Amino acid sequence: MRHPARLGIALTLALATAGCSTAGGGGPEADGESAARPPSTTGAAHGAGQQASVTSCGRQISPAEPPRRAVALDQSSTETLLELGLQDRMVGTANLKTKIPAPYAAAYAKIPVIAPKIATGEQLRAATPDFVVAGSADLYTADRAGTREELDALKVPTFVSAVDCPQHNPPGRTPFELLFSDYENLGRLFGAEERAGKLAADQRAAVARAGANTSRLRHGADRPTVVYLYSVFNGMPYVAGRTGLPSEMSRIVGADNAFDDVEEDWPEVSWEEVARRDPDFIVIGDLSERGRPGDSAAEKRATMKAHPVISRLAAVRDDRILEVPGIELDPSVRSVHTLGLLAQGMKDLGHAR
């Protein structure tokens, strides 16, 4: 997650948000697919006599055989590998921010936790991995897991989510498409192409369902605007800027992120600036599991209602507020679930039919 480190994120999850959730919500248990089906790592290893090769954040990865001792450096990567049924190929996880979804819990319990927070190079090397996966490039630094160059020298390939590698991505690809490309590339490397393809196809369909609202919404200056309130730190709100996933979510459902002019994922702003932009509705990221004052959705609602300026906004007065799991506002295997919540919330608030 590319969020300011000082916020010490520990995000929340409802059970139904796990895995390949559909846009209508309900999680994998509801659709009988994805994490609810038994994990499997069957399939041809790179194909008959073929060596898999993918490019990850500017580096070519061409292992001689599918990884058998993978380490995931963050929760997003851990849950992606578990969703792909690769738990028997994992020898370590790190940096857990919230509870693992129930459908993954049994598989996760069998994987060693090499570090409760961000893994160091010593902790990573002690696991003797043959492959390392991370959701963000900043986990590969000399004072963390080690640079990608250092790990290459040890013959350990490293994978970085395409979502966190803008300088190497083809122009025009959306954050969701980059996320789906991660599934497909990991599927190729691990010989789990069928399951990866199914996951990508299911989530593409969820995005399409959420986007079905767009053609029936107003356009131009009449499009509804939204502020995503992710966190409150030292009394100041952190909201979604242009480079975060919520801007793409807004576009899909036919709304405009009110802070699209800020070139950050989660900038700190002032309450007065939120009021000046006067959004049509507000999305609250629920961070209840962190347990700090003001983290829960209920506390954020109470803060806005008590604020002398924010309380006068029509979105607050008329309760045009949606609540979503905070962890799903950063790119992960769960994010399509919150996209579905957003699409349904737009309907419930009268912004879509």
N, C-alpha and C positions, 0 to 999 in steps of 0.2 A: 504494500500500500504506500502510495506516495503522499503521505499526510505529514504535516509538521511533527517531528519527533517529540517535541516537548508536550504534545497532547497526551502521550502515553496511551494510545488507543487500546481499548478493550471493548469489543463490540458485541452486539446481541444477536441472537438467532432464535426464531420460533421453529419448532420441529418441522413444520410444513414447508420451510424454505429450502430444505436440503436438495442437493443433486439437481437433476434435470427437471426442475419444476416447470410446469406449463404456465402460460400467461394468465390462465384462470386461477392460479394458486392451487393449494392442496398438496403440493410437494410430490415426491416420487411415490409415496404410499397411495396417492389418489389415482395416478395414471397407470400403476402397475409396471412402469418401466424404470429404466435408469437404476438408481441406487437400490430400489426395492428388489430387483432381480439378483440372483446369486452372483457374486463376483466371479469373473473368469479372466484368465490370461491366455486362453488358448488361441491358436492361430499360427500361421507360418511366421517363423522368425526371419523377418526381412525378405520373405519370399525365398523360393528355391534358388540357393546359390547367389542371391543378390544381397548387396550391402546397402542398407538404408543410409540415406544422406539427406540432411536438411540444413538450412541456414538459420541460425538463431542470433539475432542482434549482431549481425556482421561477421559471425564465425561459422565456418562449416563444421558440422558434426557428422562424422561417418564412422561410427563404432563397428568393429569387426563382427560383433554379435549383439543381440538385444541386451540392454543393461540388466544385471541381476542383483546389483547392490546400490540402489538409488537412494539418495538423500534429498528430501524436500526442505528448503530453508525457511519456508513460511507457510502459513495456514492455507492460503489460496492454492499453492502448489501441492500441498498435502492432499487437499480435498479433490483437486483435479485428478491426481494419480489414483486416489481411492475410488472416485467415480468411474475411472477407466478399469477398475478391477485389478490394480497392479500392486496390492498390498504385499504379496509374497515376493515382490522384487524390491521392497523398501527395507533399508537397514537403519533409517533414521529420519526423524522429523524435528522441527524446531519452531520457536516463535509462535506458539499458539496464542491467539487473541481472544477466543471465545470457545464455548463448548462445541465439540465435534457433533454434527448431526447424528441423531439416533441410528439411522440406517448404516452409518459408517463406524459406529462406536466399537463393535466387536473386532472389526478389522484393524482399526486404529490402535486398540489396546495391545495388539501383538507387536507393534512397531516401537523400537526404542526411541525415547525422546532424548536426543543428544544435547539439547539445550532448551530450557524453559523459555528463554527469550532469544535474542539474536545469537546465532552460533559463531564461535571463534574458529580460526583455522585449526587450532589444536583439537577442538571438539569434533570438527568435521573429519579431520584426518584419522582420528581414533576410530571412526566408524568404517574405515577403509572402503570408501565408495568407489564405484566404477562409473558413476553418473551423478550429476547434481542439478537440481531444478530450483529456480527462484522466480518469484513473481515480479521482482524489481531488480534492476541492475545494481542498486546501491548496497545490496547484500554481499556483493563481490568486491570488497575492498580489503586492503592490507590489514586493517584492524578489525575486520569481521571474518568472513569465511576464507579470505584470501582472494587475490585478483584472479580473473579468468586466465591471465597469462601464467600465474603461479600454478594454478591447477592443471593447465595444459601441460606444463613441464612435468607434472606428476602423472601424465597420461590419464587425466580425469576430465572427460568432456563436461561442459557447463551449458545449461539451457536457461535463457531468460525469456519471460513472456514478451511476445511481440507488442503487447499493449504498452509496455514501458520502454519501447525502443523506437521512438518516432523518427530518429535520424536515419534509420535503415529500412523503414517501411515504404512500400509503394504509395504514391500520393492517392488520396481519395478513399482509402480503406477505413471503414468505420471501426470504432473500438470493439463492437461486438464481432465483426468479421475477423479482427485480429485475435480476439479471444478464441473464436472457433478454429482459427488456423493453428493455435497452440494445441488444441485437442488433436487435430489431424496430424500435426508433426510429431507429437509425442506418441500417437498411435503407430506411426511408421517406425519410429525408433524402437519401440517396445514390441513390435509385432502384434499390436492390438488394434489393427486398422478397422475391423468391423465395429467394435464397440465405440471407438473414437468417431467413426463416421455416423453412427446412430446418434450419439450425443450431439454432434454438431448439427445434424439434420433436425433433431427434435428442438434444439434451441433456436435454430433459424426459423422454424415454424412458429415458435412462441413469439419471436420478434415480429414476424409478419402479422400475427393475430393482433398484437398490440398496435401495430402501425395501421391496421384497418380503419382506425378512427380518423387518421390524418385527413383523408380526402373529404370528410364530412365536417371538418372544422373550418372556422374562419381563417382568413389569411391576411398577411401584411400587418398593419398596425392594429388590427382587431384580434390578433391571436392572443390567447391568454398567456400571462406571464407567471412564472413560478420562482420562488426562492426556496432553496434546499438548505435547511438549518441542520448542520451536521453535528456541531459541537459548540459548547460555550465554555471558554477558558478565561479565568480572571474577569468574568463578567462580559467578555467580548464574544460576539457570534462569529463562527467560522461557517462559511457558506460555499456552495459549489461555484467554481469559476469555469472558464471556457474549456480548459483542457481536461476536466474530469469527465467521468462517464455520465453524470446526470445531464450534461448538455446534450449528449447524444440521445439519452432517454427522452428528453423534452422534445427534440426534433421528431423522434419516431411517433410520439403521440400527438404531435401538432401544437406544441406549446413552445414558448421561448424562455430559456433560463435568464432571469433578470440580471445576472452578473456575468453574462457572456462576454462582456468587454474586458474582463480581468483574466490575464494570461497565467493563471495558476489553477491547480486542482482544487485546493481548499483555502482560499485567502481569508485572512482576518479582516473584518469590516466593522463598521459601527452600526448600532441600532438605528441611528438617525439616517444612515445611508439606506438601510433596509426600508425604512419608512418612506424615504424619498422616492424609491423605486415602486412602492405601492403595488405589490404583486397581487394577481387575481387569486392565487392560492399559495399555500406554504406546505412544503413537505418536511417533516421532522424525521431525522434519523434517530431511532431509539438505541441508546447505548447503555441500557439498564445494567448489563452484567458488569460493567466497569465499577459501578457502585459509588462513583464520586458525586458530590452535590451537583444537581442540575443535569445529570446524565439521562435520566429517564424521559420518555416522551411526555409523561404527565407533568414533570417538573418544568420542562421547556414550555409547555402550554401555560402553566401558571406564571412563569417568568414573563411571557409575552402579554398575558392579560393584566399583569401588574405594572407593566412599563408605561410611563405616562404618554409616550408617543406611539409605540407599537400597538398598544391597546386600542387606539383609535382607528387603526387600519380596518377596512371593510373585511379583509380576509380573516382577521382575528375576531372582530365583532360578530361576523356571520358564521364563524367556525368552519371556514373553508380551509381546513387543515387535514393533511393526510399523514399517517404514521407508517413508517417502513423500518425494517431492520437495518441498522446503520451499516453493518458489514457488507450489505448488498449494494451499497452505493459506490463501492470500489469494485473494479472488475474481478469477477470470480465465477466459478461454476454456478453460483447462486443468483447472479445478477438478473437473469431473465425473470425470476420470481417477482422482484420488486418492480421491474418494468411492467409486469402484468398488474400489480397492485396500482401502479400509477395510471395505467390505461383505464382500469375499472373505476378508480377514484375520479378521473376526469368525467366519466359518465355520471357518477353519483352526484358530482358537483354541478352538473348541467352544462359542462363544456364540450361534451360529445354526445352523440346519439347512439 
